Amino acid sequence: MKDVSPEARRLRPFEKHLNQMRPGGRIYTVVVRAALGVYADGFIHAGNIAYLALLTMFPFFIVMAALAQLLGRQPDVMHALAGMLGTMPPSVTELVAQPIHDVLAGRHGNLLWLGALVGLWTTASFVETIRDILHRAYGTKPSLSFWQYRLGAIAIIIGSVVLAMAAFSAQVMLTAVEQFVWRILPFSRDLQPVISVSRLGPLAMLIGALYAMFVTLTPLKYRIAPCPKWPGAMFTACWWIAVTMALPPAVAVFGGYGRTYGSLAGVIVTLFFFWLIGLGLVFGAHLNAALAEDPEPSVRSAAAQT
């Protein structure tokens, strides 16, 4: 299959630049590039993400609980957990909510910190999987050592935990302000548009988190180049919300998975949900790569000069 990554396109002297195409042809080319990239290895990566998402979800919240204890912000863990579960279908939430609560309730003191250290290492594997997806999408190879990437992944996890607690705590405050406005202030109807916009907070947080992830994990060469990163984040967020809304009725239409998987039906639905999210994330990575043009002089430009 033809390699459509930016690095491979750079080596083809007669490859057309997106700026040289008409708008319709440009859109078609970008979609084809992204689709070919997903078809090549996207389904395998989606399976890896589904497995690792379920495997690292509990360690992630253990890390969050440890940092919250260190910062004296224990209630923020429950706010972040509630906000994260709100982005999942009800069947998935029912499966994982109580076990996560039980795990967090059963860890204190040294046991909590031991779990946090193990959780950091485990969750870093999830980050490295996404980094590998982006390297493959752009056609680049890792330029740093294993330990440098692993330490960077751990730093990303710690930063994302702190930001998640702050973001979801802010969302709780917005909800409290909304209730205050509706119940106390006489001119609350005039503020209805502002309040309605504030309800988009979780979606905005999701887009922001995905954008930060794409920017941070994109290969350095294309991270500092003027290549757009927001299309992949926007697509992945919209895909995530669409899957969350469409999966429950879709499962109901097909009669559920109980007859096929029995008591494991909830686990299968959860894995399928994360697989779909992973597929959207892979497409988002290849969408950004399809829009990227190599920032360095290419074979094409060298041929043009000669």
BADREN-317402 format. One record per residue (C-alpha): chain; residue number from 1; x, y, z; residue in three letters. Coordinates in steps of 0.5 Angstrom, whole numbers, always signed. Each point is the difference from the previous one (the first is absolute). Layout:
N
["A",NUM,[X,Y,Z],"ALA"]
...
This chain:
306
["A",1,[+0,+0,+0],"MET"]
["A",2,[+2,+7,-2],"LYS"]
["A",3,[+4,+4,+6],"ASP"]
["A",4,[-4,+6,+1],"VAL"]
["A",5,[+4,+3,+6],"SER"]
["A",6,[+3,+7,-1],"PRO"]
["A",7,[+7,-3,+0],"GLU"]
["A",8,[-2,-5,-5],"ALA"]
["A",9,[-3,+6,-4],"ARG"]
["A",10,[+6,+4,+1],"ARG"]
["A",11,[+4,-5,-4],"LEU"]
["A",12,[-4,+0,-6],"ARG"]
["A",13,[+2,+5,-5],"PRO"]
["A",14,[-7,+1,-4],"PHE"]
["A",15,[-4,+0,+6],"GLU"]
["A",16,[-5,+6,+0],"LYS"]
["A",17,[+0,+4,+6],"HIS"]
["A",18,[-7,+2,+3],"LEU"]
["A",19,[+1,+7,-2],"ASN"]
["A",20,[+0,-2,-7],"GLN"]
["A",21,[-7,-3,+0],"MET"]
["A",22,[-7,+3,-1],"ARG"]
["A",23,[-4,+0,+7],"PRO"]
["A",24,[-4,-7,-2],"GLY"]
["A",25,[+6,-3,-2],"GLY"]
["A",26,[+4,+2,+6],"ARG"]
["A",27,[-6,-3,+4],"ILE"]
["A",28,[+0,-7,-4],"TYR"]
["A",29,[+7,+0,+1],"THR"]
["A",30,[+1,+1,+7],"VAL"]
["A",31,[-6,-5,+2],"VAL"]
["A",32,[+3,-5,-5],"VAL"]
["A",33,[+7,+0,+4],"ARG"]
["A",34,[-3,+0,+7],"ALA"]
["A",35,[-5,-6,-2],"ALA"]
["A",36,[+6,-4,-3],"LEU"]
["A",37,[+4,+1,+6],"GLY"]
["A",38,[-5,-2,+4],"VAL"]
["A",39,[-1,-6,-4],"TYR"]
["A",40,[+7,-2,+0],"ALA"]
["A",41,[+1,-1,+8],"ASP"]
["A",42,[-6,+4,+3],"GLY"]
["A",43,[-4,-6,+2],"PHE"]
["A",44,[+6,-3,+3],"ILE"]
["A",45,[+1,+6,+4],"HIS"]
["A",46,[-7,+1,+2],"ALA"]
["A",47,[+0,-7,+3],"GLY"]
["A",48,[+7,+2,+4],"ASN"]
["A",49,[-4,+6,+3],"ILE"]
["A",50,[-6,-4,+2],"ALA"]
["A",51,[+4,-4,+4],"TYR"]
["A",52,[+5,+5,+3],"LEU"]
["A",53,[-6,+5,+1],"ALA"]
["A",54,[-4,-6,+5],"LEU"]
["A",55,[+7,-2,+3],"LEU"]
["A",56,[+3,+7,+1],"THR"]
["A",57,[-7,+3,+3],"MET"]
["A",58,[+1,-2,+7],"PHE"]
["A",59,[+7,+2,+0],"PRO"]
["A",60,[-1,+7,-2],"PHE"]
["A",61,[-5,+1,+5],"PHE"]
["A",62,[+4,-3,+5],"ILE"]
["A",63,[+6,+5,-2],"VAL"]
["A",64,[-6,+6,+0],"MET"]
["A",65,[-1,-2,+8],"ALA"]
["A",66,[+7,+0,+2],"ALA"]
["A",67,[+1,+7,-3],"LEU"]
["A",68,[-6,+2,+3],"ALA"]
["A",69,[+2,-2,+7],"GLN"]
["A",70,[+6,+3,-1],"LEU"]
["A",71,[-3,+7,-2],"LEU"]
["A",72,[-6,-1,+5],"GLY"]
["A",73,[-5,+0,-6],"ARG"]
["A",74,[-3,-7,+1],"GLN"]
["A",75,[-7,+2,-2],"PRO"]
["A",76,[+3,+2,-7],"ASP"]
["A",77,[+1,-7,-1],"VAL"]
["A",78,[-8,-2,+0],"MET"]
["A",79,[-1,+6,-4],"HIS"]
["A",80,[+5,-2,-5],"ALA"]
["A",81,[-3,-7,+0],"LEU"]
["A",82,[-7,+2,-1],"ALA"]
["A",83,[+2,+5,-6],"GLY"]
["A",84,[+4,-6,-3],"MET"]
["A",85,[-6,-5,+1],"LEU"]
["A",86,[-5,+5,-3],"GLY"]
["A",87,[+4,+0,-7],"THR"]
["A",88,[-2,-8,+0],"MET"]
["A",89,[-6,-4,-2],"PRO"]
["A",90,[-5,-2,+6],"PRO"]
["A",91,[+2,-7,-1],"SER"]
["A",92,[+8,+1,+1],"VAL"]
["A",93,[-1,+5,+6],"THR"]
["A",94,[-4,-5,+3],"GLU"]
["A",95,[+5,-5,-1],"LEU"]
["A",96,[+6,+4,+3],"VAL"]
["A",97,[-3,+5,+4],"ALA"]
["A",98,[+0,-4,+7],"GLN"]
["A",99,[+6,-4,-1],"PRO"]
["A",100,[+4,+6,-1],"ILE"]
["A",101,[-3,+3,+6],"HIS"]
["A",102,[+1,-7,+4],"ASP"]
["A",103,[+8,+1,-2],"VAL"]
["A",104,[+0,+7,+2],"LEU"]
["A",105,[-3,-1,+7],"ALA"]
["A",106,[+5,-6,+1],"GLY"]
["A",107,[+6,+4,-1],"ARG"]
["A",108,[+3,+4,+6],"HIS"]
["A",109,[+7,+2,+2],"GLY"]
["A",110,[+6,-4,-3],"ASN"]
["A",111,[-4,-5,-4],"LEU"]
["A",112,[-3,+6,-3],"LEU"]
["A",113,[+7,+3,-2],"TRP"]
["A",114,[+2,-7,-2],"LEU"]
["A",115,[-6,-1,-5],"GLY"]
["A",116,[+1,+7,-2],"ALA"]
["A",117,[+8,-2,-2],"LEU"]
["A",118,[-3,-6,-4],"VAL"]
["A",119,[-6,+4,-3],"GLY"]
["A",120,[+5,+5,-3],"LEU"]
["A",121,[+4,-5,-3],"TRP"]
["A",122,[-6,-4,-3],"THR"]
["A",123,[-4,+7,-2],"THR"]
["A",124,[+7,+2,-4],"ALA"]
["A",125,[-1,-6,-4],"SER"]
["A",126,[-6,+3,-3],"PHE"]
["A",127,[+3,+6,-1],"VAL"]
["A",128,[+5,-3,-4],"GLU"]
["A",129,[-5,-4,-4],"THR"]
["A",130,[-3,+7,-3],"ILE"]
["A",131,[+7,+2,-1],"ARG"]
["A",132,[+2,-6,-4],"ASP"]
["A",133,[-7,+1,-4],"ILE"]
["A",134,[+2,+8,-2],"LEU"]
["A",135,[+7,-3,-2],"HIS"]
["A",136,[-3,-5,-5],"ARG"]
["A",137,[-5,+6,-2],"ALA"]
["A",138,[+6,+5,-2],"TYR"]
["A",139,[+5,-6,-2],"GLY"]
["A",140,[+5,+2,+5],"THR"]
["A",141,[+4,-4,+5],"LYS"]
["A",142,[+2,+1,+7],"PRO"]
["A",143,[+6,+5,+1],"SER"]
["A",144,[+0,-1,+8],"LEU"]
["A",145,[+2,-6,+4],"SER"]
["A",146,[-5,-4,+4],"PHE"]
["A",147,[+1,+3,+6],"TRP"]
["A",148,[-1,+7,-2],"GLN"]
["A",149,[-6,-2,-3],"TYR"]
["A",150,[-3,-3,+6],"ARG"]
["A",151,[+2,+5,+4],"LEU"]
["A",152,[-3,+5,-4],"GLY"]
["A",153,[-6,-4,+0],"ALA"]
["A",154,[+0,+0,+7],"ILE"]
["A",155,[+0,+7,+0],"ALA"]
["A",156,[-6,+1,-4],"ILE"]
["A",157,[-4,-5,+4],"ILE"]
["A",158,[+2,+5,+6],"ILE"]
["A",159,[-2,+6,-3],"GLY"]
["A",160,[-6,-3,-3],"SER"]
["A",161,[-3,-2,+7],"VAL"]
["A",162,[+1,+7,+3],"VAL"]
["A",163,[-3,+3,-6],"LEU"]
["A",164,[-6,-5,+0],"ALA"]
["A",165,[-1,+1,+7],"MET"]
["A",166,[+0,+8,-1],"ALA"]
["A",167,[-5,-1,-6],"ALA"]
["A",168,[-5,-4,+3],"PHE"]
["A",169,[+0,+4,+7],"SER"]
["A",170,[-1,+6,-5],"ALA"]
["A",171,[-6,-3,-3],"GLN"]
["A",172,[-3,-2,+7],"VAL"]
["A",173,[+1,+7,+2],"MET"]
["A",174,[-4,+2,-7],"LEU"]
["A",175,[-5,-4,+2],"THR"]
["A",176,[-1,+3,+7],"ALA"]
["A",177,[+0,+7,-3],"VAL"]
["A",178,[-5,-2,-5],"GLU"]
["A",179,[-5,-3,+6],"GLN"]
["A",180,[+1,+7,+3],"PHE"]
["A",181,[-1,+4,-6],"VAL"]
["A",182,[-7,-4,-1],"TRP"]
["A",183,[-2,+0,+7],"ARG"]
["A",184,[+2,+7,+3],"ILE"]
["A",185,[+1,+5,-5],"LEU"]
["A",186,[-6,+3,-3],"PRO"]
["A",187,[+3,+2,-7],"PHE"]
["A",188,[+2,-8,-1],"SER"]
["A",189,[-4,+0,-7],"ARG"]
["A",190,[+5,+5,-3],"ASP"]
["A",191,[+6,-4,+2],"LEU"]
["A",192,[-3,-7,-3],"GLN"]
["A",193,[+4,+1,-6],"PRO"]
["A",194,[+7,+0,+4],"VAL"]
["A",195,[-3,-6,+4],"ILE"]
["A",196,[-1,-4,-6],"SER"]
["A",197,[+7,+1,-2],"VAL"]
["A",198,[+3,-2,+6],"SER"]
["A",199,[-4,-7,+0],"ARG"]
["A",200,[+5,-1,-6],"LEU"]
["A",201,[+6,+0,+5],"GLY"]
["A",202,[+1,-8,+0],"PRO"]
["A",203,[+0,+1,-8],"LEU"]
["A",204,[+5,+5,+0],"ALA"]
["A",205,[+5,-3,+5],"MET"]
["A",206,[+0,-6,-4],"LEU"]
["A",207,[+2,+4,-6],"ILE"]
["A",208,[+5,+3,+4],"GLY"]
["A",209,[+3,-6,+3],"ALA"]
["A",210,[+0,-4,-7],"LEU"]
["A",211,[+3,+7,-3],"TYR"]
["A",212,[+6,+0,+5],"ALA"]
["A",213,[+1,-8,-1],"MET"]
["A",214,[+1,+1,-7],"PHE"]
["A",215,[+4,+6,+1],"VAL"]
["A",216,[+5,-3,+5],"THR"]
["A",217,[+0,-7,-3],"LEU"]
["A",218,[+1,+2,-8],"THR"]
["A",219,[+7,-1,-2],"PRO"]
["A",220,[+5,+6,+1],"LEU"]
["A",221,[+1,+1,-7],"LYS"]
["A",222,[-8,+1,-1],"TYR"]
["A",223,[-1,+3,+7],"ARG"]
["A",224,[+4,+6,-2],"ILE"]
["A",225,[-2,+1,-7],"ALA"]
["A",226,[-6,+4,-2],"PRO"]
["A",227,[-5,-6,-1],"CYS"]
["A",228,[-7,+0,+3],"PRO"]
["A",229,[-1,-5,+6],"LYS"]
["A",230,[-7,+3,+2],"TRP"]
["A",231,[-4,-4,-6],"PRO"]
["A",232,[+2,-7,+3],"GLY"]
["A",233,[-2,+2,+7],"ALA"]
["A",234,[-6,+3,-2],"MET"]
["A",235,[-2,-6,-4],"PHE"]
["A",236,[+2,-5,+6],"THR"]
["A",237,[-4,+4,+5],"ALA"]
["A",238,[-6,+0,-5],"CYS"]
["A",239,[+0,-7,-2],"TRP"]
["A",240,[+1,-2,+8],"TRP"]
["A",241,[-7,+4,+1],"ILE"]
["A",242,[-3,-3,-6],"ALA"]
["A",243,[+2,-7,+3],"VAL"]
["A",244,[-2,+1,+7],"THR"]
["A",245,[-7,+2,-3],"MET"]
["A",246,[-1,-5,-5],"ALA"]
["A",247,[+3,-6,+3],"LEU"]
["A",248,[-6,-2,+5],"PRO"]
["A",249,[-6,+1,-5],"PRO"]
["A",250,[+5,-4,-5],"ALA"]
["A",251,[+1,-6,+5],"VAL"]
["A",252,[-7,+0,+2],"ALA"]
["A",253,[-2,-1,-7],"VAL"]
["A",254,[+4,-6,-1],"PHE"]
["A",255,[-3,-3,+7],"GLY"]
["A",256,[+6,+1,+4],"GLY"]
["A",257,[+6,-4,+1],"TYR"]
["A",258,[-3,-4,+6],"GLY"]
["A",259,[-2,-6,-5],"ARG"]
["A",260,[+7,-1,-3],"THR"]
["A",261,[+5,+2,+6],"TYR"]
["A",262,[-5,-1,+6],"GLY"]
["A",263,[+3,+3,+6],"SER"]
["A",264,[+6,+3,-4],"LEU"]
["A",265,[-5,+4,-4],"ALA"]
["A",266,[+2,+7,+4],"GLY"]
["A",267,[+7,-2,-1],"VAL"]
["A",268,[-1,-1,-7],"ILE"]
["A",269,[-4,+7,-1],"VAL"]
["A",270,[+6,+4,+4],"THR"]
["A",271,[+5,-3,-5],"LEU"]
["A",272,[-4,+1,-6],"PHE"]
["A",273,[-1,+7,+2],"PHE"]
["A",274,[+7,+1,+1],"PHE"]
["A",275,[+2,-3,-6],"TRP"]
["A",276,[-4,+5,-4],"LEU"]
["A",277,[+3,+6,+4],"ILE"]
["A",278,[+7,-3,-2],"GLY"]
["A",279,[-2,+0,-7],"LEU"]
["A",280,[-3,+7,+0],"GLY"]
["A",281,[+7,+2,+3],"LEU"]
["A",282,[+4,-4,-5],"VAL"]
["A",283,[-4,+4,-6],"PHE"]
["A",284,[+1,+7,+4],"GLY"]
["A",285,[+8,-2,+0],"ALA"]
["A",286,[+0,-2,-7],"HIS"]
["A",287,[-5,+6,-2],"LEU"]
["A",288,[+6,+5,+3],"ASN"]
["A",289,[+5,-4,-4],"ALA"]
["A",290,[-4,+1,-6],"ALA"]
["A",291,[+0,+7,+1],"LEU"]
["A",292,[+7,+1,+1],"ALA"]
["A",293,[+5,+2,-5],"GLU"]
["A",294,[+8,-2,+2],"ASP"]
["A",295,[+3,+7,+2],"PRO"]
["A",296,[+7,-2,-2],"GLU"]
["A",297,[+2,+1,-8],"PRO"]
["A",298,[-3,-6,-3],"SER"]
["A",299,[+2,-4,-6],"VAL"]
["A",300,[-5,+3,-4],"ARG"]
["A",301,[+2,+7,+1],"SER"]
["A",302,[+8,-2,-1],"ALA"]
["A",303,[-3,-3,-7],"ALA"]
["A",304,[-3,+6,-1],"ALA"]
["A",305,[+6,+5,+1],"GLN"]
["A",306,[+4,-5,-5],"THR"]
